């Protein structure tokens, strides 16, 4: 398998317009007004692009020396990526065979009855598990997923975000700090700070949008962003 190439992954993100700017701000789920976005939906809806993305994920994991038994996507954002990645990872495993790997899937709204494995999962993860999330801002969905897997006594060896928005939560912590407080290593495949600098050069939004984006990071960012 090819090694993970950060530059190529960043270019993949830009080419598919996963990251970009708005002339008029939008209100995020967090309630913050933003002139920029990270949205992996177009990739998730395309088989070819999802397949390519899963290759990047597996290369990233292999370069880190992780040896998971299972990939699990946060419901519902990365459910499909988790399934595709797990399928390909299992097929490439030397011990692949009947009963060697589970194909897990989580439920966004768990049942209020039944066994734990049936309430939260359509196929419960087994063995050393890597959680996949697309965009991490406050990390609320990721943290909830970690709690559910921990309750089910599943061994989580890492939580991987495709893109970290590099923002502080309302409690003043970063997503990395919040996740690792639960005993789970948080790893990011791309950073909004690096991507926005590249996106500004590529898409050339107005100086006003660039200024507002810099102000956004001044207020919410883990670090300052310099575009102008």
SVG drawing of the C-alpha trace seen along z (x, -y; Angstrom):
<svg xmlns="http://www.w3.org/2000/svg" viewBox="-37 -43 42 62">
<polyline fill="none" stroke="black" stroke-width="0.4" points="0.0,0.0 1.3,-3.5 2.5,-5.7 0.3,-8.6 1.2,-11.8 0.0,-14.9 0.5,-17.2 -1.5,-14.9 -4.3,-14.5 -4.6,-18.3 -4.8,-18.6 -7.5,-15.9 -9.5,-18.0 -9.1,-21.2 -9.9,-19.6 -13.1,-18.2 -13.9,-21.5 -14.2,-20.0 -12.9,-23.3 -14.0,-26.7 -15.4,-30.1 -18.8,-31.8 -19.3,-35.4 -22.2,-35.5 -21.7,-33.7 -23.6,-30.6 -24.5,-29.6 -22.9,-26.3 -24.4,-23.7 -22.3,-25.2 -24.1,-28.5 -20.9,-30.2 -21.1,-32.4 -18.5,-31.2 -17.4,-32.5 -15.6,-29.2 -16.7,-25.5 -15.4,-22.0 -17.9,-19.5 -17.0,-16.0 -20.5,-15.2 -19.7,-15.3 -16.9,-12.7 -19.1,-10.5 -21.8,-10.4 -19.5,-9.2 -18.3,-5.6 -15.0,-6.3 -14.1,-9.2 -15.1,-7.2 -12.9,-4.4 -9.9,-6.8 -10.6,-8.4 -10.5,-5.0 -7.0,-4.4 -5.8,-7.6 -7.2,-6.5 -5.5,-3.1 -2.2,-4.6 -2.4,-7.1 -3.1,-4.3 -0.3,-2.1 2.2,-4.9 1.5,-5.4 2.1,-1.8 -1.4,-1.1 -2.8,2.4 -6.5,2.2 -8.9,5.1 -11.8,2.8 -12.7,-0.6 -15.9,-2.2 -17.5,-5.4 -19.3,-7.8 -23.0,-7.5 -24.1,-8.9 -21.4,-11.1 -18.8,-8.5 -20.8,-5.3 -20.2,-4.6 -16.5,-5.4 -16.1,-3.1 -17.8,-0.2 -15.8,-0.7 -12.5,-1.0 -13.2,2.0 -14.2,4.1 -11.0,3.3 -8.8,3.6 -10.2,7.0 -9.8,8.2 -6.1,7.2 -5.4,8.9 -3.3,12.0 -5.8,13.8 -8.8,12.9 -11.4,15.6 -14.8,16.8 -15.4,15.1 -12.1,13.2 -13.5,9.7 -16.8,8.0 -18.5,5.4 -19.8,2.9 -22.3,0.1 -23.6,-2.2 -27.1,-3.6 -27.6,-7.3 -30.7,-6.8 -30.2,-3.7 -33.1,-1.5 -34.3,-1.9 -34.4,1.8 -32.5,5.0 -28.9,6.0 -26.3,3.3 -24.8,4.7 -28.3,4.5 -29.3,1.1 -26.2,-0.8 -25.0,1.3 -25.8,3.2 -22.7,5.3 -20.7,4.4 -17.0,3.6 -14.6,6.2 -10.9,6.1 -8.7,3.1 -10.9,0.4 -10.2,-2.9 -13.0,-5.5 -13.4,-7.6 -15.0,-11.1 -15.1,-13.5 -15.0,-17.0 -14.2,-17.8 -15.3,-21.1 -16.5,-20.6 -16.3,-16.8 -19.7,-16.1 -20.6,-13.3 -17.1,-11.7 -17.2,-12.0 -20.6,-10.3 -19.4,-7.5 -16.4,-7.0 -18.7,-6.7 -20.9,-4.2 -18.0,-2.0 -16.5,-2.3 -19.8,-1.2 -19.7,1.8 -16.1,2.6 -14.6,2.1 -10.9,1.4 -10.4,-2.0 -6.9,-2.5 -7.4,-5.9 -10.0,-8.4 -9.1,-9.9 -10.6,-13.1 -10.4,-13.7 -10.3,-17.4 -9.8,-19.2 -11.4,-22.7 -8.8,-23.7 -11.3,-25.5 -11.6,-25.7 -14.8,-24.3 -17.0,-26.5 -15.2,-24.9 -11.8,-26.2 -10.5,-22.8 -9.5,-21.6 -11.1,-18.5 -7.8,-16.7 -7.8,-17.5 -11.4,-16.5 -11.0,-13.2 -7.7,-12.3 -9.2,-13.1 -11.2,-9.9 -8.1,-7.9 -8.3,-7.8 -5.5,-9.2 -6.9,-11.8 -5.2,-12.0 -6.0,-14.4 -5.5,-13.8 -5.7,-17.5 -5.8,-20.8 -8.1,-23.7 -5.3,-26.2 -3.1,-24.6 -6.1,-24.0 -7.5,-27.5 -4.2,-29.0 -4.1,-26.8 -7.8,-27.4 -7.3,-31.2 -4.6,-30.9 -6.7,-28.6 -10.2,-30.1 -9.2,-33.8 -12.2,-34.9 -12.7,-38.6 -10.3,-40.3 -13.4,-41.0 -14.0,-37.2 -10.4,-36.6 -10.5,-39.2 -13.6,-37.7 -12.0,-34.3 -8.9,-35.6 -11.2,-37.2 -13.0,-33.9 -9.7,-32.2 -8.8,-35.1 -12.0,-34.5 -12.4,-30.7 -9.1,-29.2 -6.5,-27.1 -4.0,-29.3 -4.3,-32.5 -4.7,-32.3 -2.9,-34.6 -4.4,-34.9 -3.8,-38.6"/>
</svg>
